Amino acid sequence: MMLRSISSLFFVLFLFSSCSIKNYEHSKSKIIIIKTKNLKFSDLGFVKNSANAVRLELFVAGQNIQNIEINHLICLNEGCMTCSSFNSEYLNENYPDTILQNIILGKAIYEQKNFQRNKYGFEQRIQNAEVDILYKVNQNEIYFKDKKNKILFKIKDIK
C-alpha cells in the first residue's frame, strides 16, 4: 500500500511539473527597453520562443528580475492573466490581444494595417482616437512607440 501511494505521489508531481516545463526552440540575448505606465526596464534580456509560446526573461546586473511568458495567458512572476487584462493593466486596453507576442517576435500588428515592406524589414503607422503607433522591424531591431499612450518597446540584437 505504501509503495502504491509513493508511486501515485511521484506520478502527480511529474504531471504537474511537466505542465510547467516549456521547451523553447529559439533563444536569443537582446538589449531590451520597455517603458509603460506600470513596467519599466532597460537592460539585457532573453527572448525564447517555440511555435506557440514566448518567454521574455529580463535581467538587471546579471540578476533575473522578471519573466513574462505568453501562451494563451500572459504570466509574470506575480501570476497569470488574460491578454486583455495584461493590456489593460500594463499597456492599453484598446490593443489587440496578440500585440505583446507580435512585438516580441517582430511580427506585424493590427492585422497588418498600414503594413509597408522596406529594404530592411517593415514599418507600420497606426493612428486613431486611441493610439499613435510607429512600429518598425528590421533584422537587428524591433521598435514600437505609441506616442499617445507613452509606451515604448525597443528590442535590439547584441553585437
C-alpha positions as CSV (number, residue, x, y, z in Angstrom):
1,M,0.0,0.0,0.0
2,M,2.8,2.4,0.9
3,L,4.6,1.7,-2.4
4,R,1.4,2.5,-4.3
5,S,0.9,5.8,-2.6
6,I,4.5,6.8,-3.2
7,S,4.3,5.9,-6.9
8,S,1.0,7.9,-7.1
9,L,2.7,10.9,-5.5
10,F,5.5,10.7,-8.0
11,F,3.1,10.5,-10.8
12,V,1.1,13.5,-9.6
13,L,4.4,15.5,-9.1
14,F,5.6,14.5,-12.6
15,L,2.3,15.5,-14.1
16,F,2.3,19.0,-12.5
17,S,6.0,19.6,-13.2
18,S,5.7,18.6,-16.9
19,C,2.9,21.1,-17.4
20,S,5.2,23.9,-16.4
21,I,8.3,22.8,-18.4
22,K,8.5,24.5,-21.8
23,N,11.0,23.6,-24.5
24,Y,11.8,26.7,-26.4
25,E,13.2,26.1,-29.8
26,H,14.9,29.5,-30.1
27,S,16.7,31.6,-27.5
28,K,18.5,34.9,-28.2
29,S,20.0,37.5,-25.9
30,K,18.9,41.1,-26.6
31,I,19.1,44.6,-25.2
32,I,15.5,45.3,-24.2
33,I,13.9,48.7,-23.3
34,I,10.3,48.7,-22.1
35,K,8.6,51.9,-20.9
36,T,4.9,51.7,-19.9
37,K,2.9,53.1,-17.1
38,N,3.5,50.0,-14.9
39,L,6.5,48.4,-16.4
40,K,9.9,50.0,-16.9
41,F,13.0,48.1,-17.9
42,S,16.3,48.8,-19.7
43,D,19.0,46.1,-19.7
44,L,19.8,42.6,-21.0
45,G,17.2,40.1,-21.6
46,F,16.5,36.8,-23.4
47,V,13.7,36.1,-25.9
48,K,12.8,32.5,-26.0
49,N,10.1,31.0,-28.2
50,S,8.6,28.0,-29.7
51,A,5.8,27.6,-32.2
52,N,3.1,28.6,-29.7
53,A,4.8,30.2,-26.7
54,V,7.1,33.1,-26.0
55,R,9.2,33.8,-22.9
56,L,10.9,37.1,-22.1
57,E,13.5,36.9,-19.4
58,L,14.6,40.3,-18.0
59,F,17.9,40.8,-16.2
60,V,19.5,43.7,-14.3
61,A,23.1,43.4,-13.4
62,G,23.0,39.7,-14.2
63,Q,20.0,39.0,-11.9
64,N,16.7,37.8,-13.3
65,I,14.1,40.3,-12.2
66,Q,11.1,39.4,-14.3
67,N,9.9,36.7,-16.6
68,I,7.0,37.2,-19.0
69,E,5.5,34.1,-20.6
70,I,2.9,34.3,-23.3
71,N,0.8,31.4,-24.4
72,H,-3.0,31.6,-24.1
73,L,-2.3,33.6,-20.9
74,I,0.4,36.1,-20.0
75,C,2.2,35.1,-16.9
76,L,4.6,37.3,-14.9
77,N,6.4,36.5,-11.7
78,E,3.3,37.7,-9.8
79,G,0.8,35.4,-11.6
80,C,-1.1,34.9,-14.8
81,M,-3.8,36.9,-16.5
82,T,-5.6,37.0,-19.8
83,C,-4.1,39.0,-22.7
84,S,-6.8,41.7,-22.5
85,S,-6.2,42.0,-18.7
86,F,-2.5,42.4,-19.3
87,N,-3.1,45.0,-22.0
88,S,-5.4,47.0,-19.6
89,E,-3.0,46.9,-16.7
90,Y,0.4,47.3,-18.5
91,L,-0.2,48.6,-22.0
92,N,-3.5,49.9,-23.4
93,E,-6.9,48.3,-23.2
94,N,-7.6,49.1,-26.9
95,Y,-4.6,47.0,-28.1
96,P,-5.4,43.6,-29.7
97,D,-4.7,40.6,-27.5
98,T,-1.8,39.4,-29.7
99,I,0.2,42.7,-29.6
100,L,2.8,41.8,-27.0
101,Q,3.7,38.5,-28.5
102,N,3.8,40.0,-32.0
103,I,6.1,42.9,-30.9
104,I,8.5,40.5,-29.1
105,L,8.7,38.3,-32.1
106,G,8.8,41.1,-34.6
107,K,5.6,40.2,-36.4
108,A,3.1,42.6,-37.9
109,I,0.5,44.1,-35.5
110,Y,-3.2,45.1,-36.0
111,E,-3.7,42.5,-38.7
112,Q,-1.0,44.2,-40.9
113,K,-2.8,47.5,-41.0
114,N,-0.7,50.1,-43.0
115,F,2.0,47.5,-43.5
116,Q,4.9,48.8,-45.6
117,R,7.7,46.4,-46.5
118,N,11.1,48.2,-46.9
119,K,14.6,47.2,-47.7
120,Y,15.4,46.0,-44.2
121,G,12.1,44.7,-42.9
122,F,8.8,46.5,-42.5
123,E,7.1,49.5,-40.9
124,Q,3.6,50.2,-39.7
125,R,2.0,53.6,-38.7
126,I,-1.3,53.3,-36.9
127,Q,-3.2,56.3,-35.8
128,N,-6.7,56.6,-34.5
129,A,-8.5,58.1,-31.4
130,E,-6.9,55.6,-29.0
131,V,-3.3,55.2,-30.4
132,D,-0.5,56.9,-32.3
133,I,1.9,54.0,-33.1
134,L,5.1,53.8,-35.1
135,Y,6.3,50.2,-35.3
136,K,9.5,49.3,-37.2
137,V,11.1,45.9,-37.6
138,N,14.4,45.1,-39.3
139,Q,17.0,42.3,-38.9
140,N,18.7,43.9,-35.8
141,E,15.9,45.8,-34.0
142,I,12.3,45.9,-33.1
143,Y,11.0,49.4,-32.3
144,F,7.4,50.1,-31.1
145,K,6.3,53.6,-29.9
146,D,2.8,54.7,-29.1
147,K,3.1,58.5,-28.5
148,K,-0.5,58.9,-27.4
149,N,-0.1,56.3,-24.6
150,K,3.6,56.9,-23.8
151,I,4.6,53.3,-24.5
152,L,8.0,52.2,-25.8
153,F,9.4,48.8,-26.7
154,K,12.9,48.5,-28.2
155,I,14.5,45.1,-28.7
156,K,18.0,45.1,-30.2
157,D,20.4,42.4,-31.1
158,I,23.6,42.3,-29.0
159,K,26.6,42.9,-31.4
